[in-house]
Amino acid sequence: MSIRRSVAIAAATALGLALAACGSDDGGSGGSSDEKYIAIVSKGFQHQFWQAVKKGAEDEAKKEGVRITFEGPAAETDVEDQMTMLTNALAKQPDAIGFAALDSEAAAPLLQQAKDANIPVIAFDSGVESDIPLTTAATDNLAAAAEAAEHMADLVGGSGKVAMIVHDQTSLTGQQRRDGFIKWMEDNAPDIELLPVQYGDGDQAKSADIAKSIMAANPDLKGIYGSNEGSAIGAIKGVEESGKTGVVIVGFDSGQAQIDAINSGLEAGAITQNPVGMGAELVKAAVKAINGDDLPKSIDTGYYWYDKSNINDPEIQAVLYQ
C-alpha cells in the first residue's frame, strides 16, 4: 500500500470516529441558524494566488449570505497536513465542502466519507480522480499550458533547448500544465528540444536552484517555463542569481514578483488565471449544490496571456493579483 493511500485511510478512519462522536451535534455548522456553512480546503495558503482565491470566495459568501472557512497547508507538498485539514473540516459537518487536491488519489477515502454523509463536494483549481465532486471550478490547464508553449516557441524563434520547472506531478494542475506544454511543443515545434521535466514543489528557493543547475549544464539554454507562481519566481531568481542573460522566462499565475519581472523585461510573459473569479464560482457552485440545483461537470474560470504589451489593459489588470 502506498504511503499516501495509508495516510488517507488513516484520516478517513479518524473522521468516521469524529462523525460518530458528533452525533446530532452541528459540529460548528451553525446550530439552529439558517446560515449555511461551506468549509474550503485549499492546496496552499502562502502564495498570493490562494489569497486571491480566498478573497473571491469571501466576497461571494457575503453576497450569498453563507459562512465560509478557508484554509490550506503551509507548503504545497504537505499532503498529510491537507488530509488532516479535510478530516477536521468534514468532522464539523458543513453544508458543503470546497476542495483543491494536492494529491488526486490520496483524498479518495475522505471524499467517500463526505458522500456517505451527504455533504456535497465542489472541487476547485485542481480536480480529483473521482466522480464524487459535483463540479470543478478551474482553469483549463491543458489549454493554458499550450498557450504558454506557443508563446515560448515564438519567443525563442522556434528552435533550441527549453527547460520546464513544474510544481508537482501528483496534482492535476501539475500534470496538466506539464502535459499541455509538452504536447503543444511536440505537435507544433519539432525543432525545440524539451529538457527533462524538473519538479520544484512550487518552492521559490528550490526552483531557483533547479534553474541554476539547468543553466550550468546547458549553457545554450534558450528558455525556462515555470508552471506556477513559485516555479516562475524561482526561475526568475535563478536567472538573476546566475547573472545569465538571454534566457526567455515564461511563467504561470501572477504576484508582484512576476509583475515586476515582466515590467522590467526579465520575464517575457505569463499565463494568469482568474483566482478571484475562481473563488467566487466555487462558492456559487457550493450554494447551488446545497439547494439541490444541477451543476455542470466543470466550470471554466478562464485564463489570459499577459506581457509588457498588455499588462496595463483593464481586462488584464482585473485578473492580476499583487
Backbone bond lengths (Angstrom), bond angles and torsions (degrees), N, CA, C in turn:
res aa  C-N    CA-C-N  psi(-1)  N-CA   C-N-CA  omega(-1)  CA-C   N-CA-C  phi
1 M - - - 1.468 - - 1.527 109.35 -
2 S 1.339 117.78 135.29 1.457 120.81 -178.80 1.525 110.44 -70.25
3 I 1.341 115.24 154.89 1.460 120.39 179.85 1.516 110.36 -60.36
4 R 1.349 116.30 -43.83 1.465 118.01 -176.49 1.523 110.99 -66.01
5 R 1.345 116.89 -32.74 1.457 120.03 178.72 1.527 110.64 -69.80
6 S 1.336 117.08 -41.39 1.459 120.04 -179.57 1.517 110.97 -67.19
7 V 1.355 116.68 -35.85 1.463 120.15 175.93 1.521 110.37 -61.61
8 A 1.326 116.53 -44.54 1.464 120.70 -178.89 1.523 111.24 -65.29
9 I 1.329 117.37 -40.32 1.468 120.00 -179.71 1.522 110.69 -66.57
10 A 1.333 116.09 -40.69 1.458 119.50 178.08 1.521 110.66 -62.21
11 A 1.344 115.82 -41.10 1.464 119.89 178.89 1.518 111.22 -65.06
12 A 1.329 116.47 -40.33 1.461 120.38 179.78 1.524 111.02 -65.52
13 T 1.321 117.23 -38.57 1.463 120.50 177.42 1.519 110.33 -62.57
14 A 1.352 115.17 -44.04 1.461 119.39 178.41 1.524 111.04 -61.87
15 L 1.327 116.16 -39.07 1.455 120.21 179.17 1.515 110.75 -64.14
16 G 1.327 117.32 -42.37 1.465 120.07 179.01 1.511 111.51 -57.98
17 L 1.324 116.90 -42.17 1.466 120.96 178.01 1.525 110.64 -65.52
18 A 1.350 115.45 -39.71 1.463 119.33 -179.36 1.517 111.44 -65.78
19 L 1.326 116.30 -42.24 1.462 119.64 178.76 1.518 111.27 -64.92
20 A 1.320 116.33 -38.50 1.459 119.81 178.03 1.516 110.63 -64.06
21 A 1.345 115.46 -38.81 1.460 119.31 -179.45 1.518 111.25 -68.59
22 C 1.348 115.94 -30.93 1.467 119.14 -178.71 1.523 111.78 -67.52
23 G 1.330 116.66 -34.58 1.455 120.37 -178.13 1.494 111.23 55.78
24 S 1.332 116.44 -124.68 1.459 120.07 -178.56 1.513 112.10 -91.66
25 D 1.369 116.98 3.25 1.449 120.60 177.52 1.513 109.90 -63.05
26 D 1.334 116.96 149.61 1.456 119.49 -177.88 1.519 112.18 -76.53
27 G 1.354 117.35 -12.22 1.456 120.61 175.76 1.509 113.70 60.60
28 G 1.340 117.82 23.23 1.449 119.83 177.94 1.507 113.33 96.65
29 S 1.342 116.99 9.26 1.461 118.56 -176.42 1.515 113.06 -89.04
30 G 1.329 116.49 5.07 1.455 117.54 173.64 1.510 114.14 117.27
31 G 1.331 119.15 -1.88 1.459 121.85 176.07 1.504 111.43 61.37
32 S 1.354 116.42 -128.05 1.453 120.81 -176.81 1.529 111.75 -83.48
33 S 1.325 116.44 -4.51 1.460 119.77 179.78 1.525 110.33 -64.99
34 D 1.333 115.22 148.78 1.460 120.36 176.74 1.526 111.29 -82.87
35 E 1.334 118.58 -7.30 1.453 121.88 -179.04 1.521 110.07 -66.99
36 K 1.313 115.94 123.88 1.455 120.77 -179.89 1.530 110.13 -81.02
37 Y 1.324 114.86 148.83 1.467 121.23 -176.07 1.529 110.63 -119.41
38 I 1.325 115.97 125.58 1.465 122.50 178.28 1.525 108.04 -116.58
39 A 1.310 116.43 119.71 1.470 121.66 177.60 1.532 108.47 -95.13
40 I 1.323 116.58 125.02 1.461 121.42 -177.35 1.524 109.22 -114.63
41 V 1.322 115.58 124.07 1.468 121.85 177.39 1.521 107.89 -116.35
42 S 1.312 115.45 114.34 1.455 122.77 -174.24 1.529 111.03 -95.38
43 K 1.330 115.57 172.02 1.465 120.84 175.63 1.525 111.71 -76.42
44 G 1.316 115.95 -21.76 1.455 119.82 -177.75 1.510 109.93 -163.31
45 F 1.308 114.99 -179.48 1.453 119.84 -178.88 1.527 111.53 -140.40
46 Q 1.363 116.15 -25.41 1.458 119.60 -170.09 1.516 113.78 -80.49
47 H 1.331 118.22 -32.79 1.455 119.38 -178.61 1.525 110.52 -70.85
48 Q 1.312 115.47 148.52 1.461 120.10 -179.76 1.529 111.51 -61.75
49 F 1.334 115.94 -27.17 1.467 119.11 177.68 1.521 110.64 -56.94
50 W 1.333 117.18 -47.27 1.471 119.95 -176.97 1.516 111.55 -69.28
51 Q 1.327 117.00 -31.42 1.462 119.49 176.16 1.532 110.17 -66.55
52 A 1.337 116.25 -34.10 1.463 119.83 177.04 1.524 110.92 -69.82
53 V 1.336 117.50 -40.66 1.467 120.45 175.15 1.526 110.03 -60.32
54 K 1.314 116.07 -43.86 1.467 121.86 179.54 1.537 110.63 -59.27
55 K 1.325 116.37 -43.64 1.466 119.59 179.75 1.519 111.01 -62.05
56 G 1.344 116.59 -44.26 1.458 119.73 178.69 1.515 111.97 -61.40
57 A 1.335 116.13 -40.07 1.466 120.59 179.25 1.522 110.94 -67.00
58 E 1.325 116.33 -42.70 1.469 119.93 -179.38 1.529 111.40 -65.27
59 D 1.328 116.62 -42.95 1.470 120.03 179.97 1.530 111.06 -62.96
60 E 1.341 116.21 -42.15 1.457 119.50 -179.77 1.523 111.04 -70.12
61 A 1.333 117.24 -35.17 1.465 120.78 178.67 1.529 110.58 -60.79
62 K 1.333 116.55 -38.70 1.469 120.01 177.57 1.520 110.59 -63.30
63 K 1.353 115.75 -42.54 1.466 119.74 179.70 1.530 111.16 -64.17
64 E 1.331 115.76 -38.39 1.470 120.71 -175.46 1.530 112.57 -84.46
65 G 1.332 117.36 -12.37 1.458 120.62 -179.01 1.512 113.45 71.96
66 V 1.356 116.21 36.11 1.461 120.74 178.66 1.529 108.79 -120.86
67 R 1.313 115.25 163.23 1.460 121.56 177.49 1.516 108.91 -104.61
68 I 1.338 116.41 139.21 1.461 119.70 176.33 1.521 110.23 -129.97
69 T 1.324 115.15 156.85 1.456 122.07 162.28 1.516 106.55 -122.08
70 F 1.327 116.27 149.87 1.463 121.36 -176.88 1.514 108.17 -137.91
71 E 1.321 116.67 119.14 1.458 120.39 179.27 1.520 110.23 -144.98
72 G 1.324 115.30 160.88 1.457 121.43 177.59 1.515 108.71 -162.53
73 P 1.323 117.47 160.08 1.462 120.76 -178.81 1.519 112.40 -67.57
74 A 1.310 116.32 161.86 1.469 121.80 -177.89 1.524 111.48 -66.89
75 A 1.318 116.68 -33.12 1.466 121.03 179.50 1.517 109.03 -131.31
76 E 1.322 115.78 149.18 1.461 120.09 -176.60 1.525 113.08 -80.46
77 T 1.323 115.43 16.06 1.469 121.07 170.96 1.524 111.07 -107.07
78 D 1.325 117.31 -5.24 1.468 122.03 -172.94 1.526 111.25 -86.02
79 V 1.332 115.80 68.74 1.462 120.56 -179.15 1.519 110.75 -62.09
80 E 1.328 117.46 -42.75 1.464 120.38 -178.98 1.524 111.36 -62.60
81 D 1.336 116.49 -41.26 1.463 119.39 177.47 1.526 110.86 -62.81
82 Q 1.346 116.11 -39.89 1.458 118.28 179.04 1.524 111.36 -65.10
83 M 1.330 117.44 -38.87 1.463 120.31 177.82 1.519 111.37 -62.94
84 T 1.343 116.33 -37.26 1.466 120.17 176.62 1.523 110.56 -64.52
85 M 1.326 116.37 -42.29 1.466 120.29 178.48 1.520 111.35 -63.20
86 L 1.331 116.55 -41.63 1.459 119.80 178.83 1.529 110.79 -66.34
87 T 1.317 116.48 -39.85 1.466 121.26 176.59 1.526 110.43 -58.77
88 N 1.332 115.83 -49.16 1.463 120.11 -178.37 1.525 111.75 -65.81
89 A 1.323 116.47 -37.56 1.466 119.94 178.83 1.524 110.81 -63.98
90 L 1.325 116.97 -44.58 1.464 120.57 179.87 1.522 111.88 -66.20
91 A 1.322 116.30 -33.19 1.464 119.86 179.93 1.530 112.03 -65.73
92 K 1.334 116.86 -20.37 1.471 120.53 176.65 1.522 112.10 -80.61
93 Q 1.336 116.09 -1.88 1.462 122.21 178.93 1.533 112.61 51.92
94 P 1.325 116.41 59.21 1.466 119.30 178.76 1.517 110.70 -70.25
95 D 1.319 115.12 168.65 1.466 119.87 176.73 1.527 111.48 -78.16
96 A 1.330 116.24 -22.09 1.464 121.31 175.73 1.524 107.99 -161.17
97 I 1.340 114.64 159.76 1.464 121.88 178.46 1.522 108.89 -122.29
98 G 1.326 116.48 135.79 1.457 122.00 167.81 1.516 107.09 -107.21
99 F 1.329 117.22 131.92 1.461 119.30 -172.82 1.521 111.39 -142.72
100 A 1.351 116.13 128.66 1.462 122.91 173.57 1.520 106.88 -115.62
101 A 1.309 117.23 110.27 1.466 121.93 -169.69 1.519 113.10 -80.29
102 L 1.336 115.50 129.50 1.455 120.92 168.73 1.522 110.81 -73.99
103 D 1.321 115.36 -36.43 1.458 121.35 179.99 1.519 107.32 -128.64
104 S 1.321 116.24 115.98 1.463 120.54 -172.07 1.521 113.05 -69.35
105 E 1.338 117.85 -12.71 1.468 120.70 178.74 1.524 112.97 -102.42
106 A 1.330 116.15 -36.91 1.464 120.14 -169.58 1.528 113.65 -63.40
107 A 1.337 117.50 -28.90 1.456 120.28 -175.03 1.525 113.88 -82.50
108 A 1.334 117.94 -4.85 1.466 120.83 -172.13 1.533 114.16 -53.19
109 P 1.347 120.12 -47.82 1.470 119.04 -179.94 1.524 113.28 -61.95
110 L 1.340 116.82 -36.03 1.463 119.65 179.67 1.522 111.27 -71.64
111 L 1.310 116.67 -36.77 1.463 119.02 176.30 1.523 110.89 -64.47
112 Q 1.321 116.51 -35.56 1.462 119.72 176.01 1.522 110.54 -64.99
113 Q 1.320 116.49 -37.86 1.470 120.66 175.80 1.528 110.24 -60.14
114 A 1.331 116.22 -42.87 1.464 119.81 179.11 1.522 110.48 -62.10
115 K 1.325 116.85 -44.10 1.463 120.58 179.28 1.522 110.83 -61.83
116 D 1.335 116.51 -43.36 1.466 120.40 -179.99 1.519 111.85 -63.57
117 A 1.342 115.95 -29.41 1.464 120.56 179.48 1.528 112.06 -90.65
118 N 1.340 117.08 7.34 1.473 122.74 -179.75 1.526 112.57 59.33
119 I 1.327 115.70 36.54 1.460 121.16 175.74 1.531 107.37 -102.35
120 P 1.320 118.23 111.58 1.468 119.38 -178.97 1.525 111.60 -65.53
121 V 1.325 115.93 140.62 1.465 122.18 -179.73 1.527 109.11 -112.96
122 I 1.330 115.44 130.41 1.454 122.20 174.01 1.519 107.22 -114.91
123 A 1.316 117.39 119.01 1.461 120.84 176.70 1.526 108.92 -83.91
124 F 1.331 115.40 149.94 1.463 118.81 174.86 1.518 109.78 -145.47
125 D 1.302 115.21 155.04 1.463 125.29 -178.26 1.518 112.53 62.00
126 S 1.328 116.66 -58.27 1.463 120.63 -176.07 1.517 108.86 -127.65
127 G 1.306 117.45 116.49 1.454 121.21 -178.99 1.520 112.09 -72.51
128 V 1.297 115.91 174.85 1.462 122.08 178.25 1.522 109.00 -125.77
129 E 1.325 115.53 155.64 1.459 120.78 179.89 1.523 109.09 -81.90
130 S 1.325 114.88 70.95 1.460 121.75 -175.49 1.515 108.05 -160.84
131 D 1.326 116.44 151.56 1.458 119.91 175.53 1.526 111.28 -97.03
132 I 1.342 116.22 10.43 1.465 119.76 -178.70 1.523 112.12 -72.97
133 P 1.344 120.59 -46.14 1.472 118.56 175.87 1.530 110.85 -57.48
134 L 1.309 116.54 134.19 1.457 121.05 -177.68 1.523 111.47 -72.95
135 T 1.321 116.05 -28.15 1.454 121.23 177.07 1.519 108.03 -160.95
136 T 1.328 115.91 167.47 1.457 121.31 175.43 1.517 108.48 -129.63
137 A 1.332 116.22 120.41 1.463 121.89 176.53 1.524 107.40 -94.13
138 A 1.315 117.06 108.20 1.462 119.59 -172.06 1.515 111.44 -159.42
139 T 1.317 113.71 163.97 1.455 121.93 169.25 1.526 109.15 -70.35
140 D 1.319 117.21 146.72 1.460 120.74 169.50 1.528 106.25 -75.85
141 N 1.339 115.84 88.09 1.455 120.54 -170.24 1.524 113.36 -67.98
142 L 1.326 117.98 -30.86 1.461 119.74 176.82 1.527 110.33 -64.44
143 A 1.318 116.29 -45.70 1.465 120.35 179.93 1.523 111.22 -68.11
144 A 1.338 116.28 -39.66 1.466 119.90 -179.74 1.522 111.18 -65.23
145 A 1.327 116.61 -41.71 1.466 120.24 178.72 1.523 110.73 -66.48
146 A 1.330 116.70 -35.96 1.465 120.27 176.66 1.523 110.53 -63.10
147 E 1.327 116.62 -39.23 1.466 118.50 178.23 1.523 110.53 -66.87
148 A 1.337 116.64 -38.62 1.471 119.36 176.06 1.526 110.23 -59.89
149 A 1.342 116.46 -41.70 1.464 120.82 179.58 1.531 111.20 -64.36
150 E 1.316 116.51 -40.82 1.463 120.27 -179.63 1.526 110.95 -61.85
151 H 1.339 115.85 -43.08 1.466 119.05 178.35 1.522 110.80 -67.09
152 M 1.334 116.76 -40.68 1.461 119.73 178.89 1.535 110.25 -59.93
153 A 1.337 116.46 -46.73 1.467 120.42 -178.97 1.522 110.87 -58.64
154 D 1.306 116.73 -42.16 1.464 120.63 179.18 1.521 111.02 -65.86
155 L 1.317 116.48 -41.67 1.463 121.56 -176.01 1.527 112.82 -69.08
156 V 1.344 117.02 -30.87 1.476 119.53 179.68 1.523 112.22 -95.45
157 G 1.319 116.68 5.74 1.460 120.14 176.10 1.519 114.67 78.54
158 G 1.338 116.42 18.94 1.466 120.25 173.21 1.510 116.15 80.01
159 S 1.339 118.40 7.58 1.461 119.86 179.22 1.524 110.20 -153.33
160 G 1.344 115.57 164.62 1.454 120.73 177.25 1.518 112.93 106.35
161 K 1.326 115.03 -179.10 1.461 121.54 -176.87 1.529 111.47 -88.43
162 V 1.325 115.09 134.81 1.464 121.72 176.90 1.524 108.30 -129.99
163 A 1.320 116.23 133.13 1.466 122.42 179.54 1.520 110.57 -103.19
164 M 1.322 115.65 155.98 1.461 121.92 178.98 1.523 108.89 -127.92
165 I 1.329 116.53 124.84 1.469 121.85 171.81 1.522 106.38 -112.36
166 V 1.326 116.00 109.24 1.466 122.67 -174.30 1.527 109.01 -108.43
167 H 1.335 116.06 145.44 1.463 119.37 -172.59 1.520 114.02 -72.14
168 D 1.331 118.76 -33.06 1.467 119.75 174.52 1.519 109.72 -167.77
169 Q 1.323 115.11 171.19 1.461 119.66 177.58 1.522 112.24 -119.08
170 T 1.344 117.78 12.71 1.466 121.31 -179.33 1.520 113.02 -107.31
171 S 1.341 117.78 -28.74 1.468 119.43 178.13 1.518 109.17 -86.85
172 L 1.325 115.55 155.91 1.462 119.02 178.03 1.520 111.84 -66.64
173 T 1.346 117.67 -31.00 1.467 117.97 177.46 1.517 110.15 -64.39
174 G 1.335 117.00 -43.56 1.456 119.84 178.38 1.514 111.64 -61.63
175 Q 1.317 116.33 -45.61 1.462 121.04 -178.95 1.527 111.35 -64.21
176 Q 1.327 116.66 -44.98 1.465 119.97 -174.72 1.526 112.33 -74.26
177 R 1.330 117.22 -36.65 1.467 118.65 178.56 1.523 111.26 -72.15
178 R 1.294 116.82 -23.83 1.470 121.49 171.38 1.526 110.18 -75.70
179 D 1.333 115.38 -54.42 1.465 120.15 -172.11 1.524 112.44 -68.02
180 G 1.339 117.41 -36.89 1.460 120.02 178.47 1.517 111.73 -64.38
181 F 1.327 116.07 -38.36 1.462 121.13 179.04 1.531 110.26 -67.70
182 I 1.327 115.94 -47.01 1.466 120.80 -178.51 1.524 111.29 -63.05
183 K 1.326 116.48 -46.65 1.468 119.52 -176.15 1.526 111.45 -62.32
184 W 1.340 116.77 -42.20 1.461 117.84 -179.88 1.525 110.03 -62.33
185 M 1.323 115.97 -43.28 1.463 119.54 179.95 1.529 111.37 -62.66
186 E 1.319 116.76 -44.04 1.466 120.36 -179.66 1.523 111.77 -63.35
187 D 1.334 116.20 -37.25 1.462 120.76 -176.56 1.525 113.46 -81.30
188 N 1.337 116.20 -26.91 1.459 118.66 -168.73 1.526 116.07 -125.77
189 A 1.317 117.85 -13.47 1.466 119.80 -175.26 1.529 110.37 -135.42
190 P 1.323 117.79 69.55 1.469 120.76 -175.01 1.522 113.88 -63.59
191 D 1.316 118.20 -19.78 1.458 120.49 -178.60 1.526 113.31 -90.09
192 I 1.312 116.49 -0.34 1.470 119.94 174.92 1.521 108.49 -93.20
193 E 1.326 115.92 129.49 1.461 121.94 178.03 1.530 108.81 -98.06
194 L 1.329 115.65 110.02 1.459 119.79 176.61 1.525 108.99 -82.34
195 L 1.321 116.27 123.30 1.455 120.81 176.71 1.529 109.58 -74.70
196 P 1.336 118.57 160.50 1.470 120.64 178.74 1.520 111.67 -54.13
197 V 1.328 116.09 138.95 1.465 121.39 -178.49 1.523 110.12 -63.60
198 Q 1.323 115.58 135.35 1.466 122.12 174.59 1.523 108.28 -113.09
199 Y 1.334 116.47 142.08 1.464 121.27 -177.16 1.530 110.15 -112.76
200 G 1.340 114.66 124.11 1.463 119.78 -176.15 1.503 115.23 -111.37
201 D 1.355 117.43 8.48 1.469 122.41 178.00 1.531 113.24 60.29
202 G 1.329 117.09 17.62 1.464 119.41 -178.07 1.516 113.01 69.26
203 D 1.329 116.43 11.94 1.460 122.31 -178.13 1.532 109.07 -93.11
204 Q 1.332 115.97 126.78 1.462 119.83 -174.88 1.522 112.25 -62.56
205 A 1.336 117.79 -45.76 1.461 121.35 -177.22 1.525 111.07 -65.51
206 K 1.336 116.22 -44.74 1.463 120.10 179.82 1.525 110.32 -64.63
207 S 1.336 116.59 -42.19 1.464 120.35 179.74 1.521 111.49 -66.00
208 A 1.342 117.25 -35.48 1.467 120.83 176.82 1.525 110.65 -63.80
209 D 1.336 116.14 -42.81 1.471 119.97 178.29 1.529 111.01 -63.37
210 I 1.336 115.74 -40.29 1.468 119.75 177.73 1.527 110.24 -61.73
211 A 1.330 116.41 -44.94 1.466 120.51 -179.49 1.522 110.97 -59.84
212 K 1.323 116.45 -43.53 1.468 119.90 -179.66 1.526 111.18 -65.20
213 S 1.328 116.82 -39.46 1.470 120.33 178.49 1.526 111.18 -64.88
214 I 1.342 115.96 -41.92 1.466 119.89 179.18 1.524 110.51 -62.22
215 M 1.332 116.75 -44.45 1.466 119.97 -178.34 1.525 111.41 -67.22
216 A 1.331 116.74 -36.17 1.464 119.87 178.41 1.519 111.14 -64.92
217 A 1.343 116.27 -37.88 1.468 120.73 -178.72 1.525 112.44 -82.03
218 N 1.332 116.38 -18.60 1.469 121.17 -176.52 1.530 109.35 -134.28
219 P 1.326 117.54 77.64 1.475 119.64 -177.84 1.521 113.89 -61.74
220 D 1.341 116.39 -17.90 1.461 120.11 178.69 1.528 112.75 -94.98
221 L 1.334 116.85 15.33 1.472 121.11 -179.38 1.524 110.57 -58.98
222 K 1.327 115.29 135.34 1.469 119.69 -179.55 1.525 113.51 -102.53
223 G 1.343 117.75 -29.97 1.458 118.19 -175.37 1.512 113.55 -154.56
224 I 1.337 115.31 156.00 1.463 122.61 174.51 1.522 108.27 -131.87
225 Y 1.315 115.22 130.38 1.476 122.46 175.48 1.527 108.26 -106.96
226 G 1.331 116.75 125.20 1.463 122.44 175.97 1.512 109.22 -109.47
227 S 1.344 117.63 124.04 1.463 121.31 -167.17 1.518 115.96 -85.72
228 N 1.330 118.77 -4.91 1.464 119.86 171.91 1.525 108.66 -152.99
229 E 1.316 116.45 -176.51 1.459 120.36 -174.95 1.527 111.75 -56.54
230 G 1.338 116.61 -51.67 1.455 120.24 -177.93 1.513 112.73 -64.15
231 S 1.333 116.93 -39.65 1.469 121.09 179.40 1.526 111.15 -64.81
232 A 1.317 116.38 -44.30 1.465 120.55 -178.17 1.522 111.39 -67.84
233 I 1.339 116.55 -44.44 1.466 119.09 179.12 1.525 110.17 -64.35
234 G 1.339 115.92 -36.78 1.458 119.35 175.95 1.516 111.70 -61.62
235 A 1.343 116.74 -43.04 1.467 119.99 177.49 1.527 111.23 -60.97
236 I 1.327 116.22 -41.58 1.464 121.06 178.29 1.524 110.37 -61.15
237 K 1.328 116.19 -47.48 1.466 120.60 179.95 1.523 111.10 -63.29
238 G 1.344 116.23 -40.14 1.454 119.72 179.55 1.514 112.50 -61.25
239 V 1.331 115.93 -43.56 1.464 120.27 178.49 1.526 110.33 -65.96
240 E 1.332 116.41 -43.52 1.466 119.95 178.61 1.527 111.36 -59.43
241 E 1.328 115.41 -47.84 1.462 120.16 -175.78 1.521 112.40 -69.44
242 S 1.331 116.71 -28.03 1.465 119.77 179.47 1.526 112.29 -79.02
243 G 1.327 115.73 -21.11 1.462 120.30 -176.84 1.510 113.74 75.96
244 K 1.330 116.05 9.59 1.470 119.85 -177.81 1.529 109.98 -79.51
245 T 1.310 116.16 144.94 1.469 120.97 177.74 1.524 109.38 -119.46
246 G 1.311 115.42 161.26 1.459 120.66 174.73 1.508 115.55 85.70
247 V 1.345 118.45 4.79 1.466 121.25 177.28 1.521 108.91 -91.84
248 V 1.318 116.84 122.60 1.464 122.07 179.61 1.523 109.13 -79.72
249 I 1.324 116.77 125.50 1.464 121.61 177.58 1.520 108.81 -110.68
250 V 1.320 115.65 125.11 1.466 122.47 173.89 1.517 107.07 -118.88
251 G 1.320 116.25 128.33 1.453 120.23 -174.39 1.511 114.21 -116.58
252 F 1.317 113.57 -169.92 1.465 122.23 -179.97 1.526 107.05 -144.02
253 D 1.314 116.21 142.51 1.464 123.59 -177.35 1.521 110.27 80.23
254 S 1.322 116.36 -165.24 1.454 121.26 -174.15 1.523 108.66 -130.66
255 G 1.333 118.18 -135.90 1.458 122.21 -176.49 1.515 110.57 100.10
256 Q 1.322 115.96 152.59 1.464 120.98 -173.75 1.518 112.78 -60.90
257 A 1.342 117.19 -37.16 1.468 119.54 -177.55 1.527 111.23 -63.49
258 Q 1.335 117.33 -41.20 1.467 119.42 178.21 1.524 111.07 -71.83
259 I 1.319 116.85 -39.72 1.467 119.85 177.75 1.526 110.08 -58.09
260 D 1.336 115.95 -46.22 1.468 120.23 179.96 1.532 110.85 -63.77
261 A 1.346 116.30 -40.97 1.469 120.15 -178.20 1.520 111.54 -66.26
262 I 1.319 116.83 -36.76 1.467 120.26 178.18 1.530 110.33 -69.77
263 N 1.330 116.09 -43.70 1.465 119.48 178.88 1.524 111.92 -63.26
264 S 1.337 117.09 -32.66 1.467 120.53 -179.05 1.527 112.71 -84.29
265 G 1.358 116.57 -14.47 1.447 120.72 -179.17 1.513 114.05 94.06
266 L 1.337 118.28 -1.99 1.464 120.66 179.36 1.527 111.50 -70.40
267 E 1.325 116.47 -36.25 1.466 121.47 175.29 1.519 108.38 -109.70
268 A 1.335 116.25 136.17 1.467 119.66 -176.35 1.520 112.15 -72.70
269 G 1.330 116.61 -39.90 1.460 120.63 -177.86 1.511 109.93 172.58
270 A 1.325 115.85 177.97 1.462 120.30 -176.75 1.521 110.08 -156.28
271 I 1.306 113.53 164.30 1.460 121.18 170.78 1.524 107.29 -94.49
272 T 1.312 117.38 125.93 1.456 119.18 172.57 1.522 109.08 -106.53
273 Q 1.298 114.42 139.18 1.458 119.82 171.89 1.527 108.08 -85.05
274 N 1.316 116.12 -167.54 1.456 121.45 176.31 1.521 106.84 -123.23
275 P 1.340 118.01 73.94 1.459 120.05 -171.51 1.529 114.51 -64.05
276 V 1.326 117.00 -37.82 1.462 118.86 177.74 1.526 109.89 -63.90
277 G 1.333 115.76 -43.04 1.459 120.32 176.98 1.515 112.18 -64.75
278 M 1.334 116.77 -35.84 1.459 120.56 178.20 1.531 110.79 -62.61
279 G 1.336 116.06 -44.73 1.465 119.56 178.07 1.515 111.99 -62.35
280 A 1.345 115.65 -39.83 1.460 119.67 179.18 1.523 111.20 -66.19
281 E 1.335 117.50 -44.37 1.466 120.82 -179.65 1.530 111.39 -65.04
282 L 1.318 116.31 -35.38 1.464 120.88 176.55 1.520 110.73 -58.44
283 V 1.332 116.90 -48.92 1.464 120.54 -178.22 1.524 110.79 -69.03
284 K 1.337 117.48 -40.88 1.467 120.06 176.69 1.527 110.82 -57.09
285 A 1.339 116.10 -45.06 1.461 120.20 -179.03 1.518 111.29 -66.36
286 A 1.325 117.08 -38.81 1.463 120.54 179.53 1.529 111.02 -63.81
287 V 1.322 116.38 -41.06 1.470 120.18 178.56 1.525 110.16 -64.60
288 K 1.334 116.80 -41.86 1.470 119.59 177.49 1.524 110.86 -62.55
289 A 1.337 116.59 -39.78 1.460 120.23 179.25 1.529 110.89 -64.43
290 I 1.309 116.49 -41.24 1.463 120.82 178.27 1.528 110.29 -61.20
291 N 1.334 115.37 -38.65 1.465 120.64 -178.92 1.526 113.52 -80.96
292 G 1.337 116.38 -2.38 1.461 120.00 178.98 1.506 114.65 81.25
293 D 1.334 117.26 15.46 1.463 120.11 -179.91 1.528 110.72 -79.35
294 D 1.327 116.00 153.63 1.456 120.64 177.51 1.528 110.43 -72.45
295 L 1.327 115.49 147.98 1.454 121.54 179.21 1.533 109.80 -130.34
296 P 1.327 117.23 147.31 1.470 119.41 173.37 1.528 109.31 -69.99
297 K 1.319 117.16 160.19 1.463 120.13 -179.16 1.522 111.74 -66.78
298 S 1.313 117.28 -26.34 1.457 119.80 178.09 1.518 109.68 -146.98
299 I 1.324 114.76 152.79 1.466 122.52 177.55 1.521 106.75 -124.29
300 D 1.309 116.93 110.62 1.461 121.72 -178.73 1.525 108.64 -80.02
301 T 1.334 115.95 113.55 1.465 119.68 -176.44 1.530 112.88 -91.57
302 G 1.340 117.16 0.42 1.461 120.74 169.76 1.521 115.59 89.30
303 Y 1.331 114.77 162.15 1.463 121.36 174.90 1.518 108.59 -155.53
304 Y 1.339 115.42 162.17 1.466 121.05 -177.93 1.528 108.92 -144.29
305 W 1.331 116.83 143.55 1.450 121.37 168.42 1.524 108.07 -87.59
306 Y 1.326 116.18 132.81 1.458 118.04 175.54 1.527 109.82 -134.40
307 D 1.319 115.20 145.44 1.457 122.83 177.22 1.532 107.41 -148.06
308 K 1.297 116.38 -169.20 1.466 119.76 -174.79 1.527 111.90 -62.26
309 S 1.329 116.38 -25.91 1.470 119.74 -175.44 1.527 113.29 -75.60
310 N 1.337 117.45 -25.11 1.469 118.51 -175.28 1.523 113.65 -129.60
311 I 1.332 117.67 6.16 1.463 120.32 -172.51 1.530 112.26 -61.98
312 N 1.308 117.40 -24.92 1.466 120.30 -179.54 1.528 113.55 -95.97
313 D 1.330 117.00 1.52 1.463 119.26 176.68 1.524 109.80 -64.08
314 P 1.322 118.82 141.67 1.466 121.06 -179.05 1.526 113.70 -54.82
315 E 1.341 116.37 -38.91 1.463 120.17 -179.39 1.530 111.19 -62.46
316 I 1.320 117.15 -38.03 1.462 121.42 179.12 1.517 110.73 -76.84
317 Q 1.312 116.54 -44.11 1.458 119.82 -179.86 1.530 111.82 -56.92
318 A 1.328 115.68 -31.47 1.476 119.97 -178.47 1.513 113.08 -68.07
319 V 1.342 117.82 -21.61 1.473 119.64 -176.32 1.528 112.48 -113.65
320 L 1.348 117.38 -0.08 1.452 119.66 174.72 1.519 109.62 -86.36
321 Y 1.311 115.95 152.25 1.464 121.18 177.43 1.506 108.09 -132.17
322 Q 1.327 115.49 149.27 1.454 121.10 -173.60 1.519 110.98 -87.98
